Amino acid sequence: MRRLSNISVAGVLIASALLFAAPLIGVLLTSLKPLAEIEAGSLFSLPQRPTFVPWMRAWASTCINGTCHGLSAGMANSVILTIPALLACLILGSITGFALSLRSSHRTNLLFAALMIGLFIPVQVTLFPMIVVLREAQLFGTRLGLIAVDLVWSLPFMTLLFRNFFVTVQRSVLNAARIDGASFLDIFLRVMLPMSVPVCTVAIVLQFTFLWNEFLLALIFSGSGHEPVTVALSILSGGQLGIQEYNVHMAGALIAALPTILLYLIAGRSLVRGFAPRLHG
């Protein structure tokens, strides 16, 4: 009976995996086909003459916004925008989360509640105020302005994530560090940060995915020449006139998704441990 139950669970998991993988398989197969083969065949048919020309065109030669450099410029912009925003989110979110976890008081709870409100405000509501603020600061349409906007929108979630982890740490550890004369920064860097590797992994994966795939804020605040790959991909798939090169569009979508896919493959086990540390500790 137990073996039958295990087989049933495995069957459900395999079926679910295939269901979720079907769109990705279709995109991959389409990206490897010549355009004539796409027009003559079905979506999930195997390529008769596989080719990487659509990938090369999507990366380096297809025209986007009047320039024919493919998605390479957008990928570079995404890296330039994502890495600083990610580091800033991790640093500020972890410090803020640790500070809020140290004590529970009326003022602390009010501050934490104010931060959490940011998780439930629709981004569309704040677009105009953010445009005005960045315009007055002469940061609208710049990379630094977009990084600042991403940081503002990411900080509440990062604070919640780290605060909920730090409150689980035994108070005796903090008390021992205080007795030894450790300051706030010493406790954070030497005690709490080494213990927070699992939650840091979760934060990196989730926040990188959000920042890399973010579209609305990037479309509005990035400015001409600073568009990340998500904006470039949207222009590529929706801005062509005449014949639509579906194979190039599919290849571009996969190129844009590769960094997040690779990150999940590399950090998958650590990500699961970060979500359920007690089960894997």
Secondary structure, 3 states (H helix, E strand, C coil): CHHHHHHHHHHHHHHHHHHHHHHHHHHHHHHCCCHHHHHHCCCCCCCCCCCCHHHHHHHHHCCECCECCCCHHHHHHHHHHHHHHHHHHHHHHHHHHHHHHCCCCHHHHHHHHHHHHCCCCCHHHHHHHHHHHHHHCCCCCCHHHHHHHHHHHHHHHHHHHHHHHHCCCCHHHHHHHHHCCCCHHHHHHHHHHHHCHHHHHHHHHHHHHHHHHCCHHHHHHCCCCCCCHHHHHHHHHHCCCCCCCHHHHHHHHHHHHHHHHHHHHHHHHHHHHHHCHHHHC
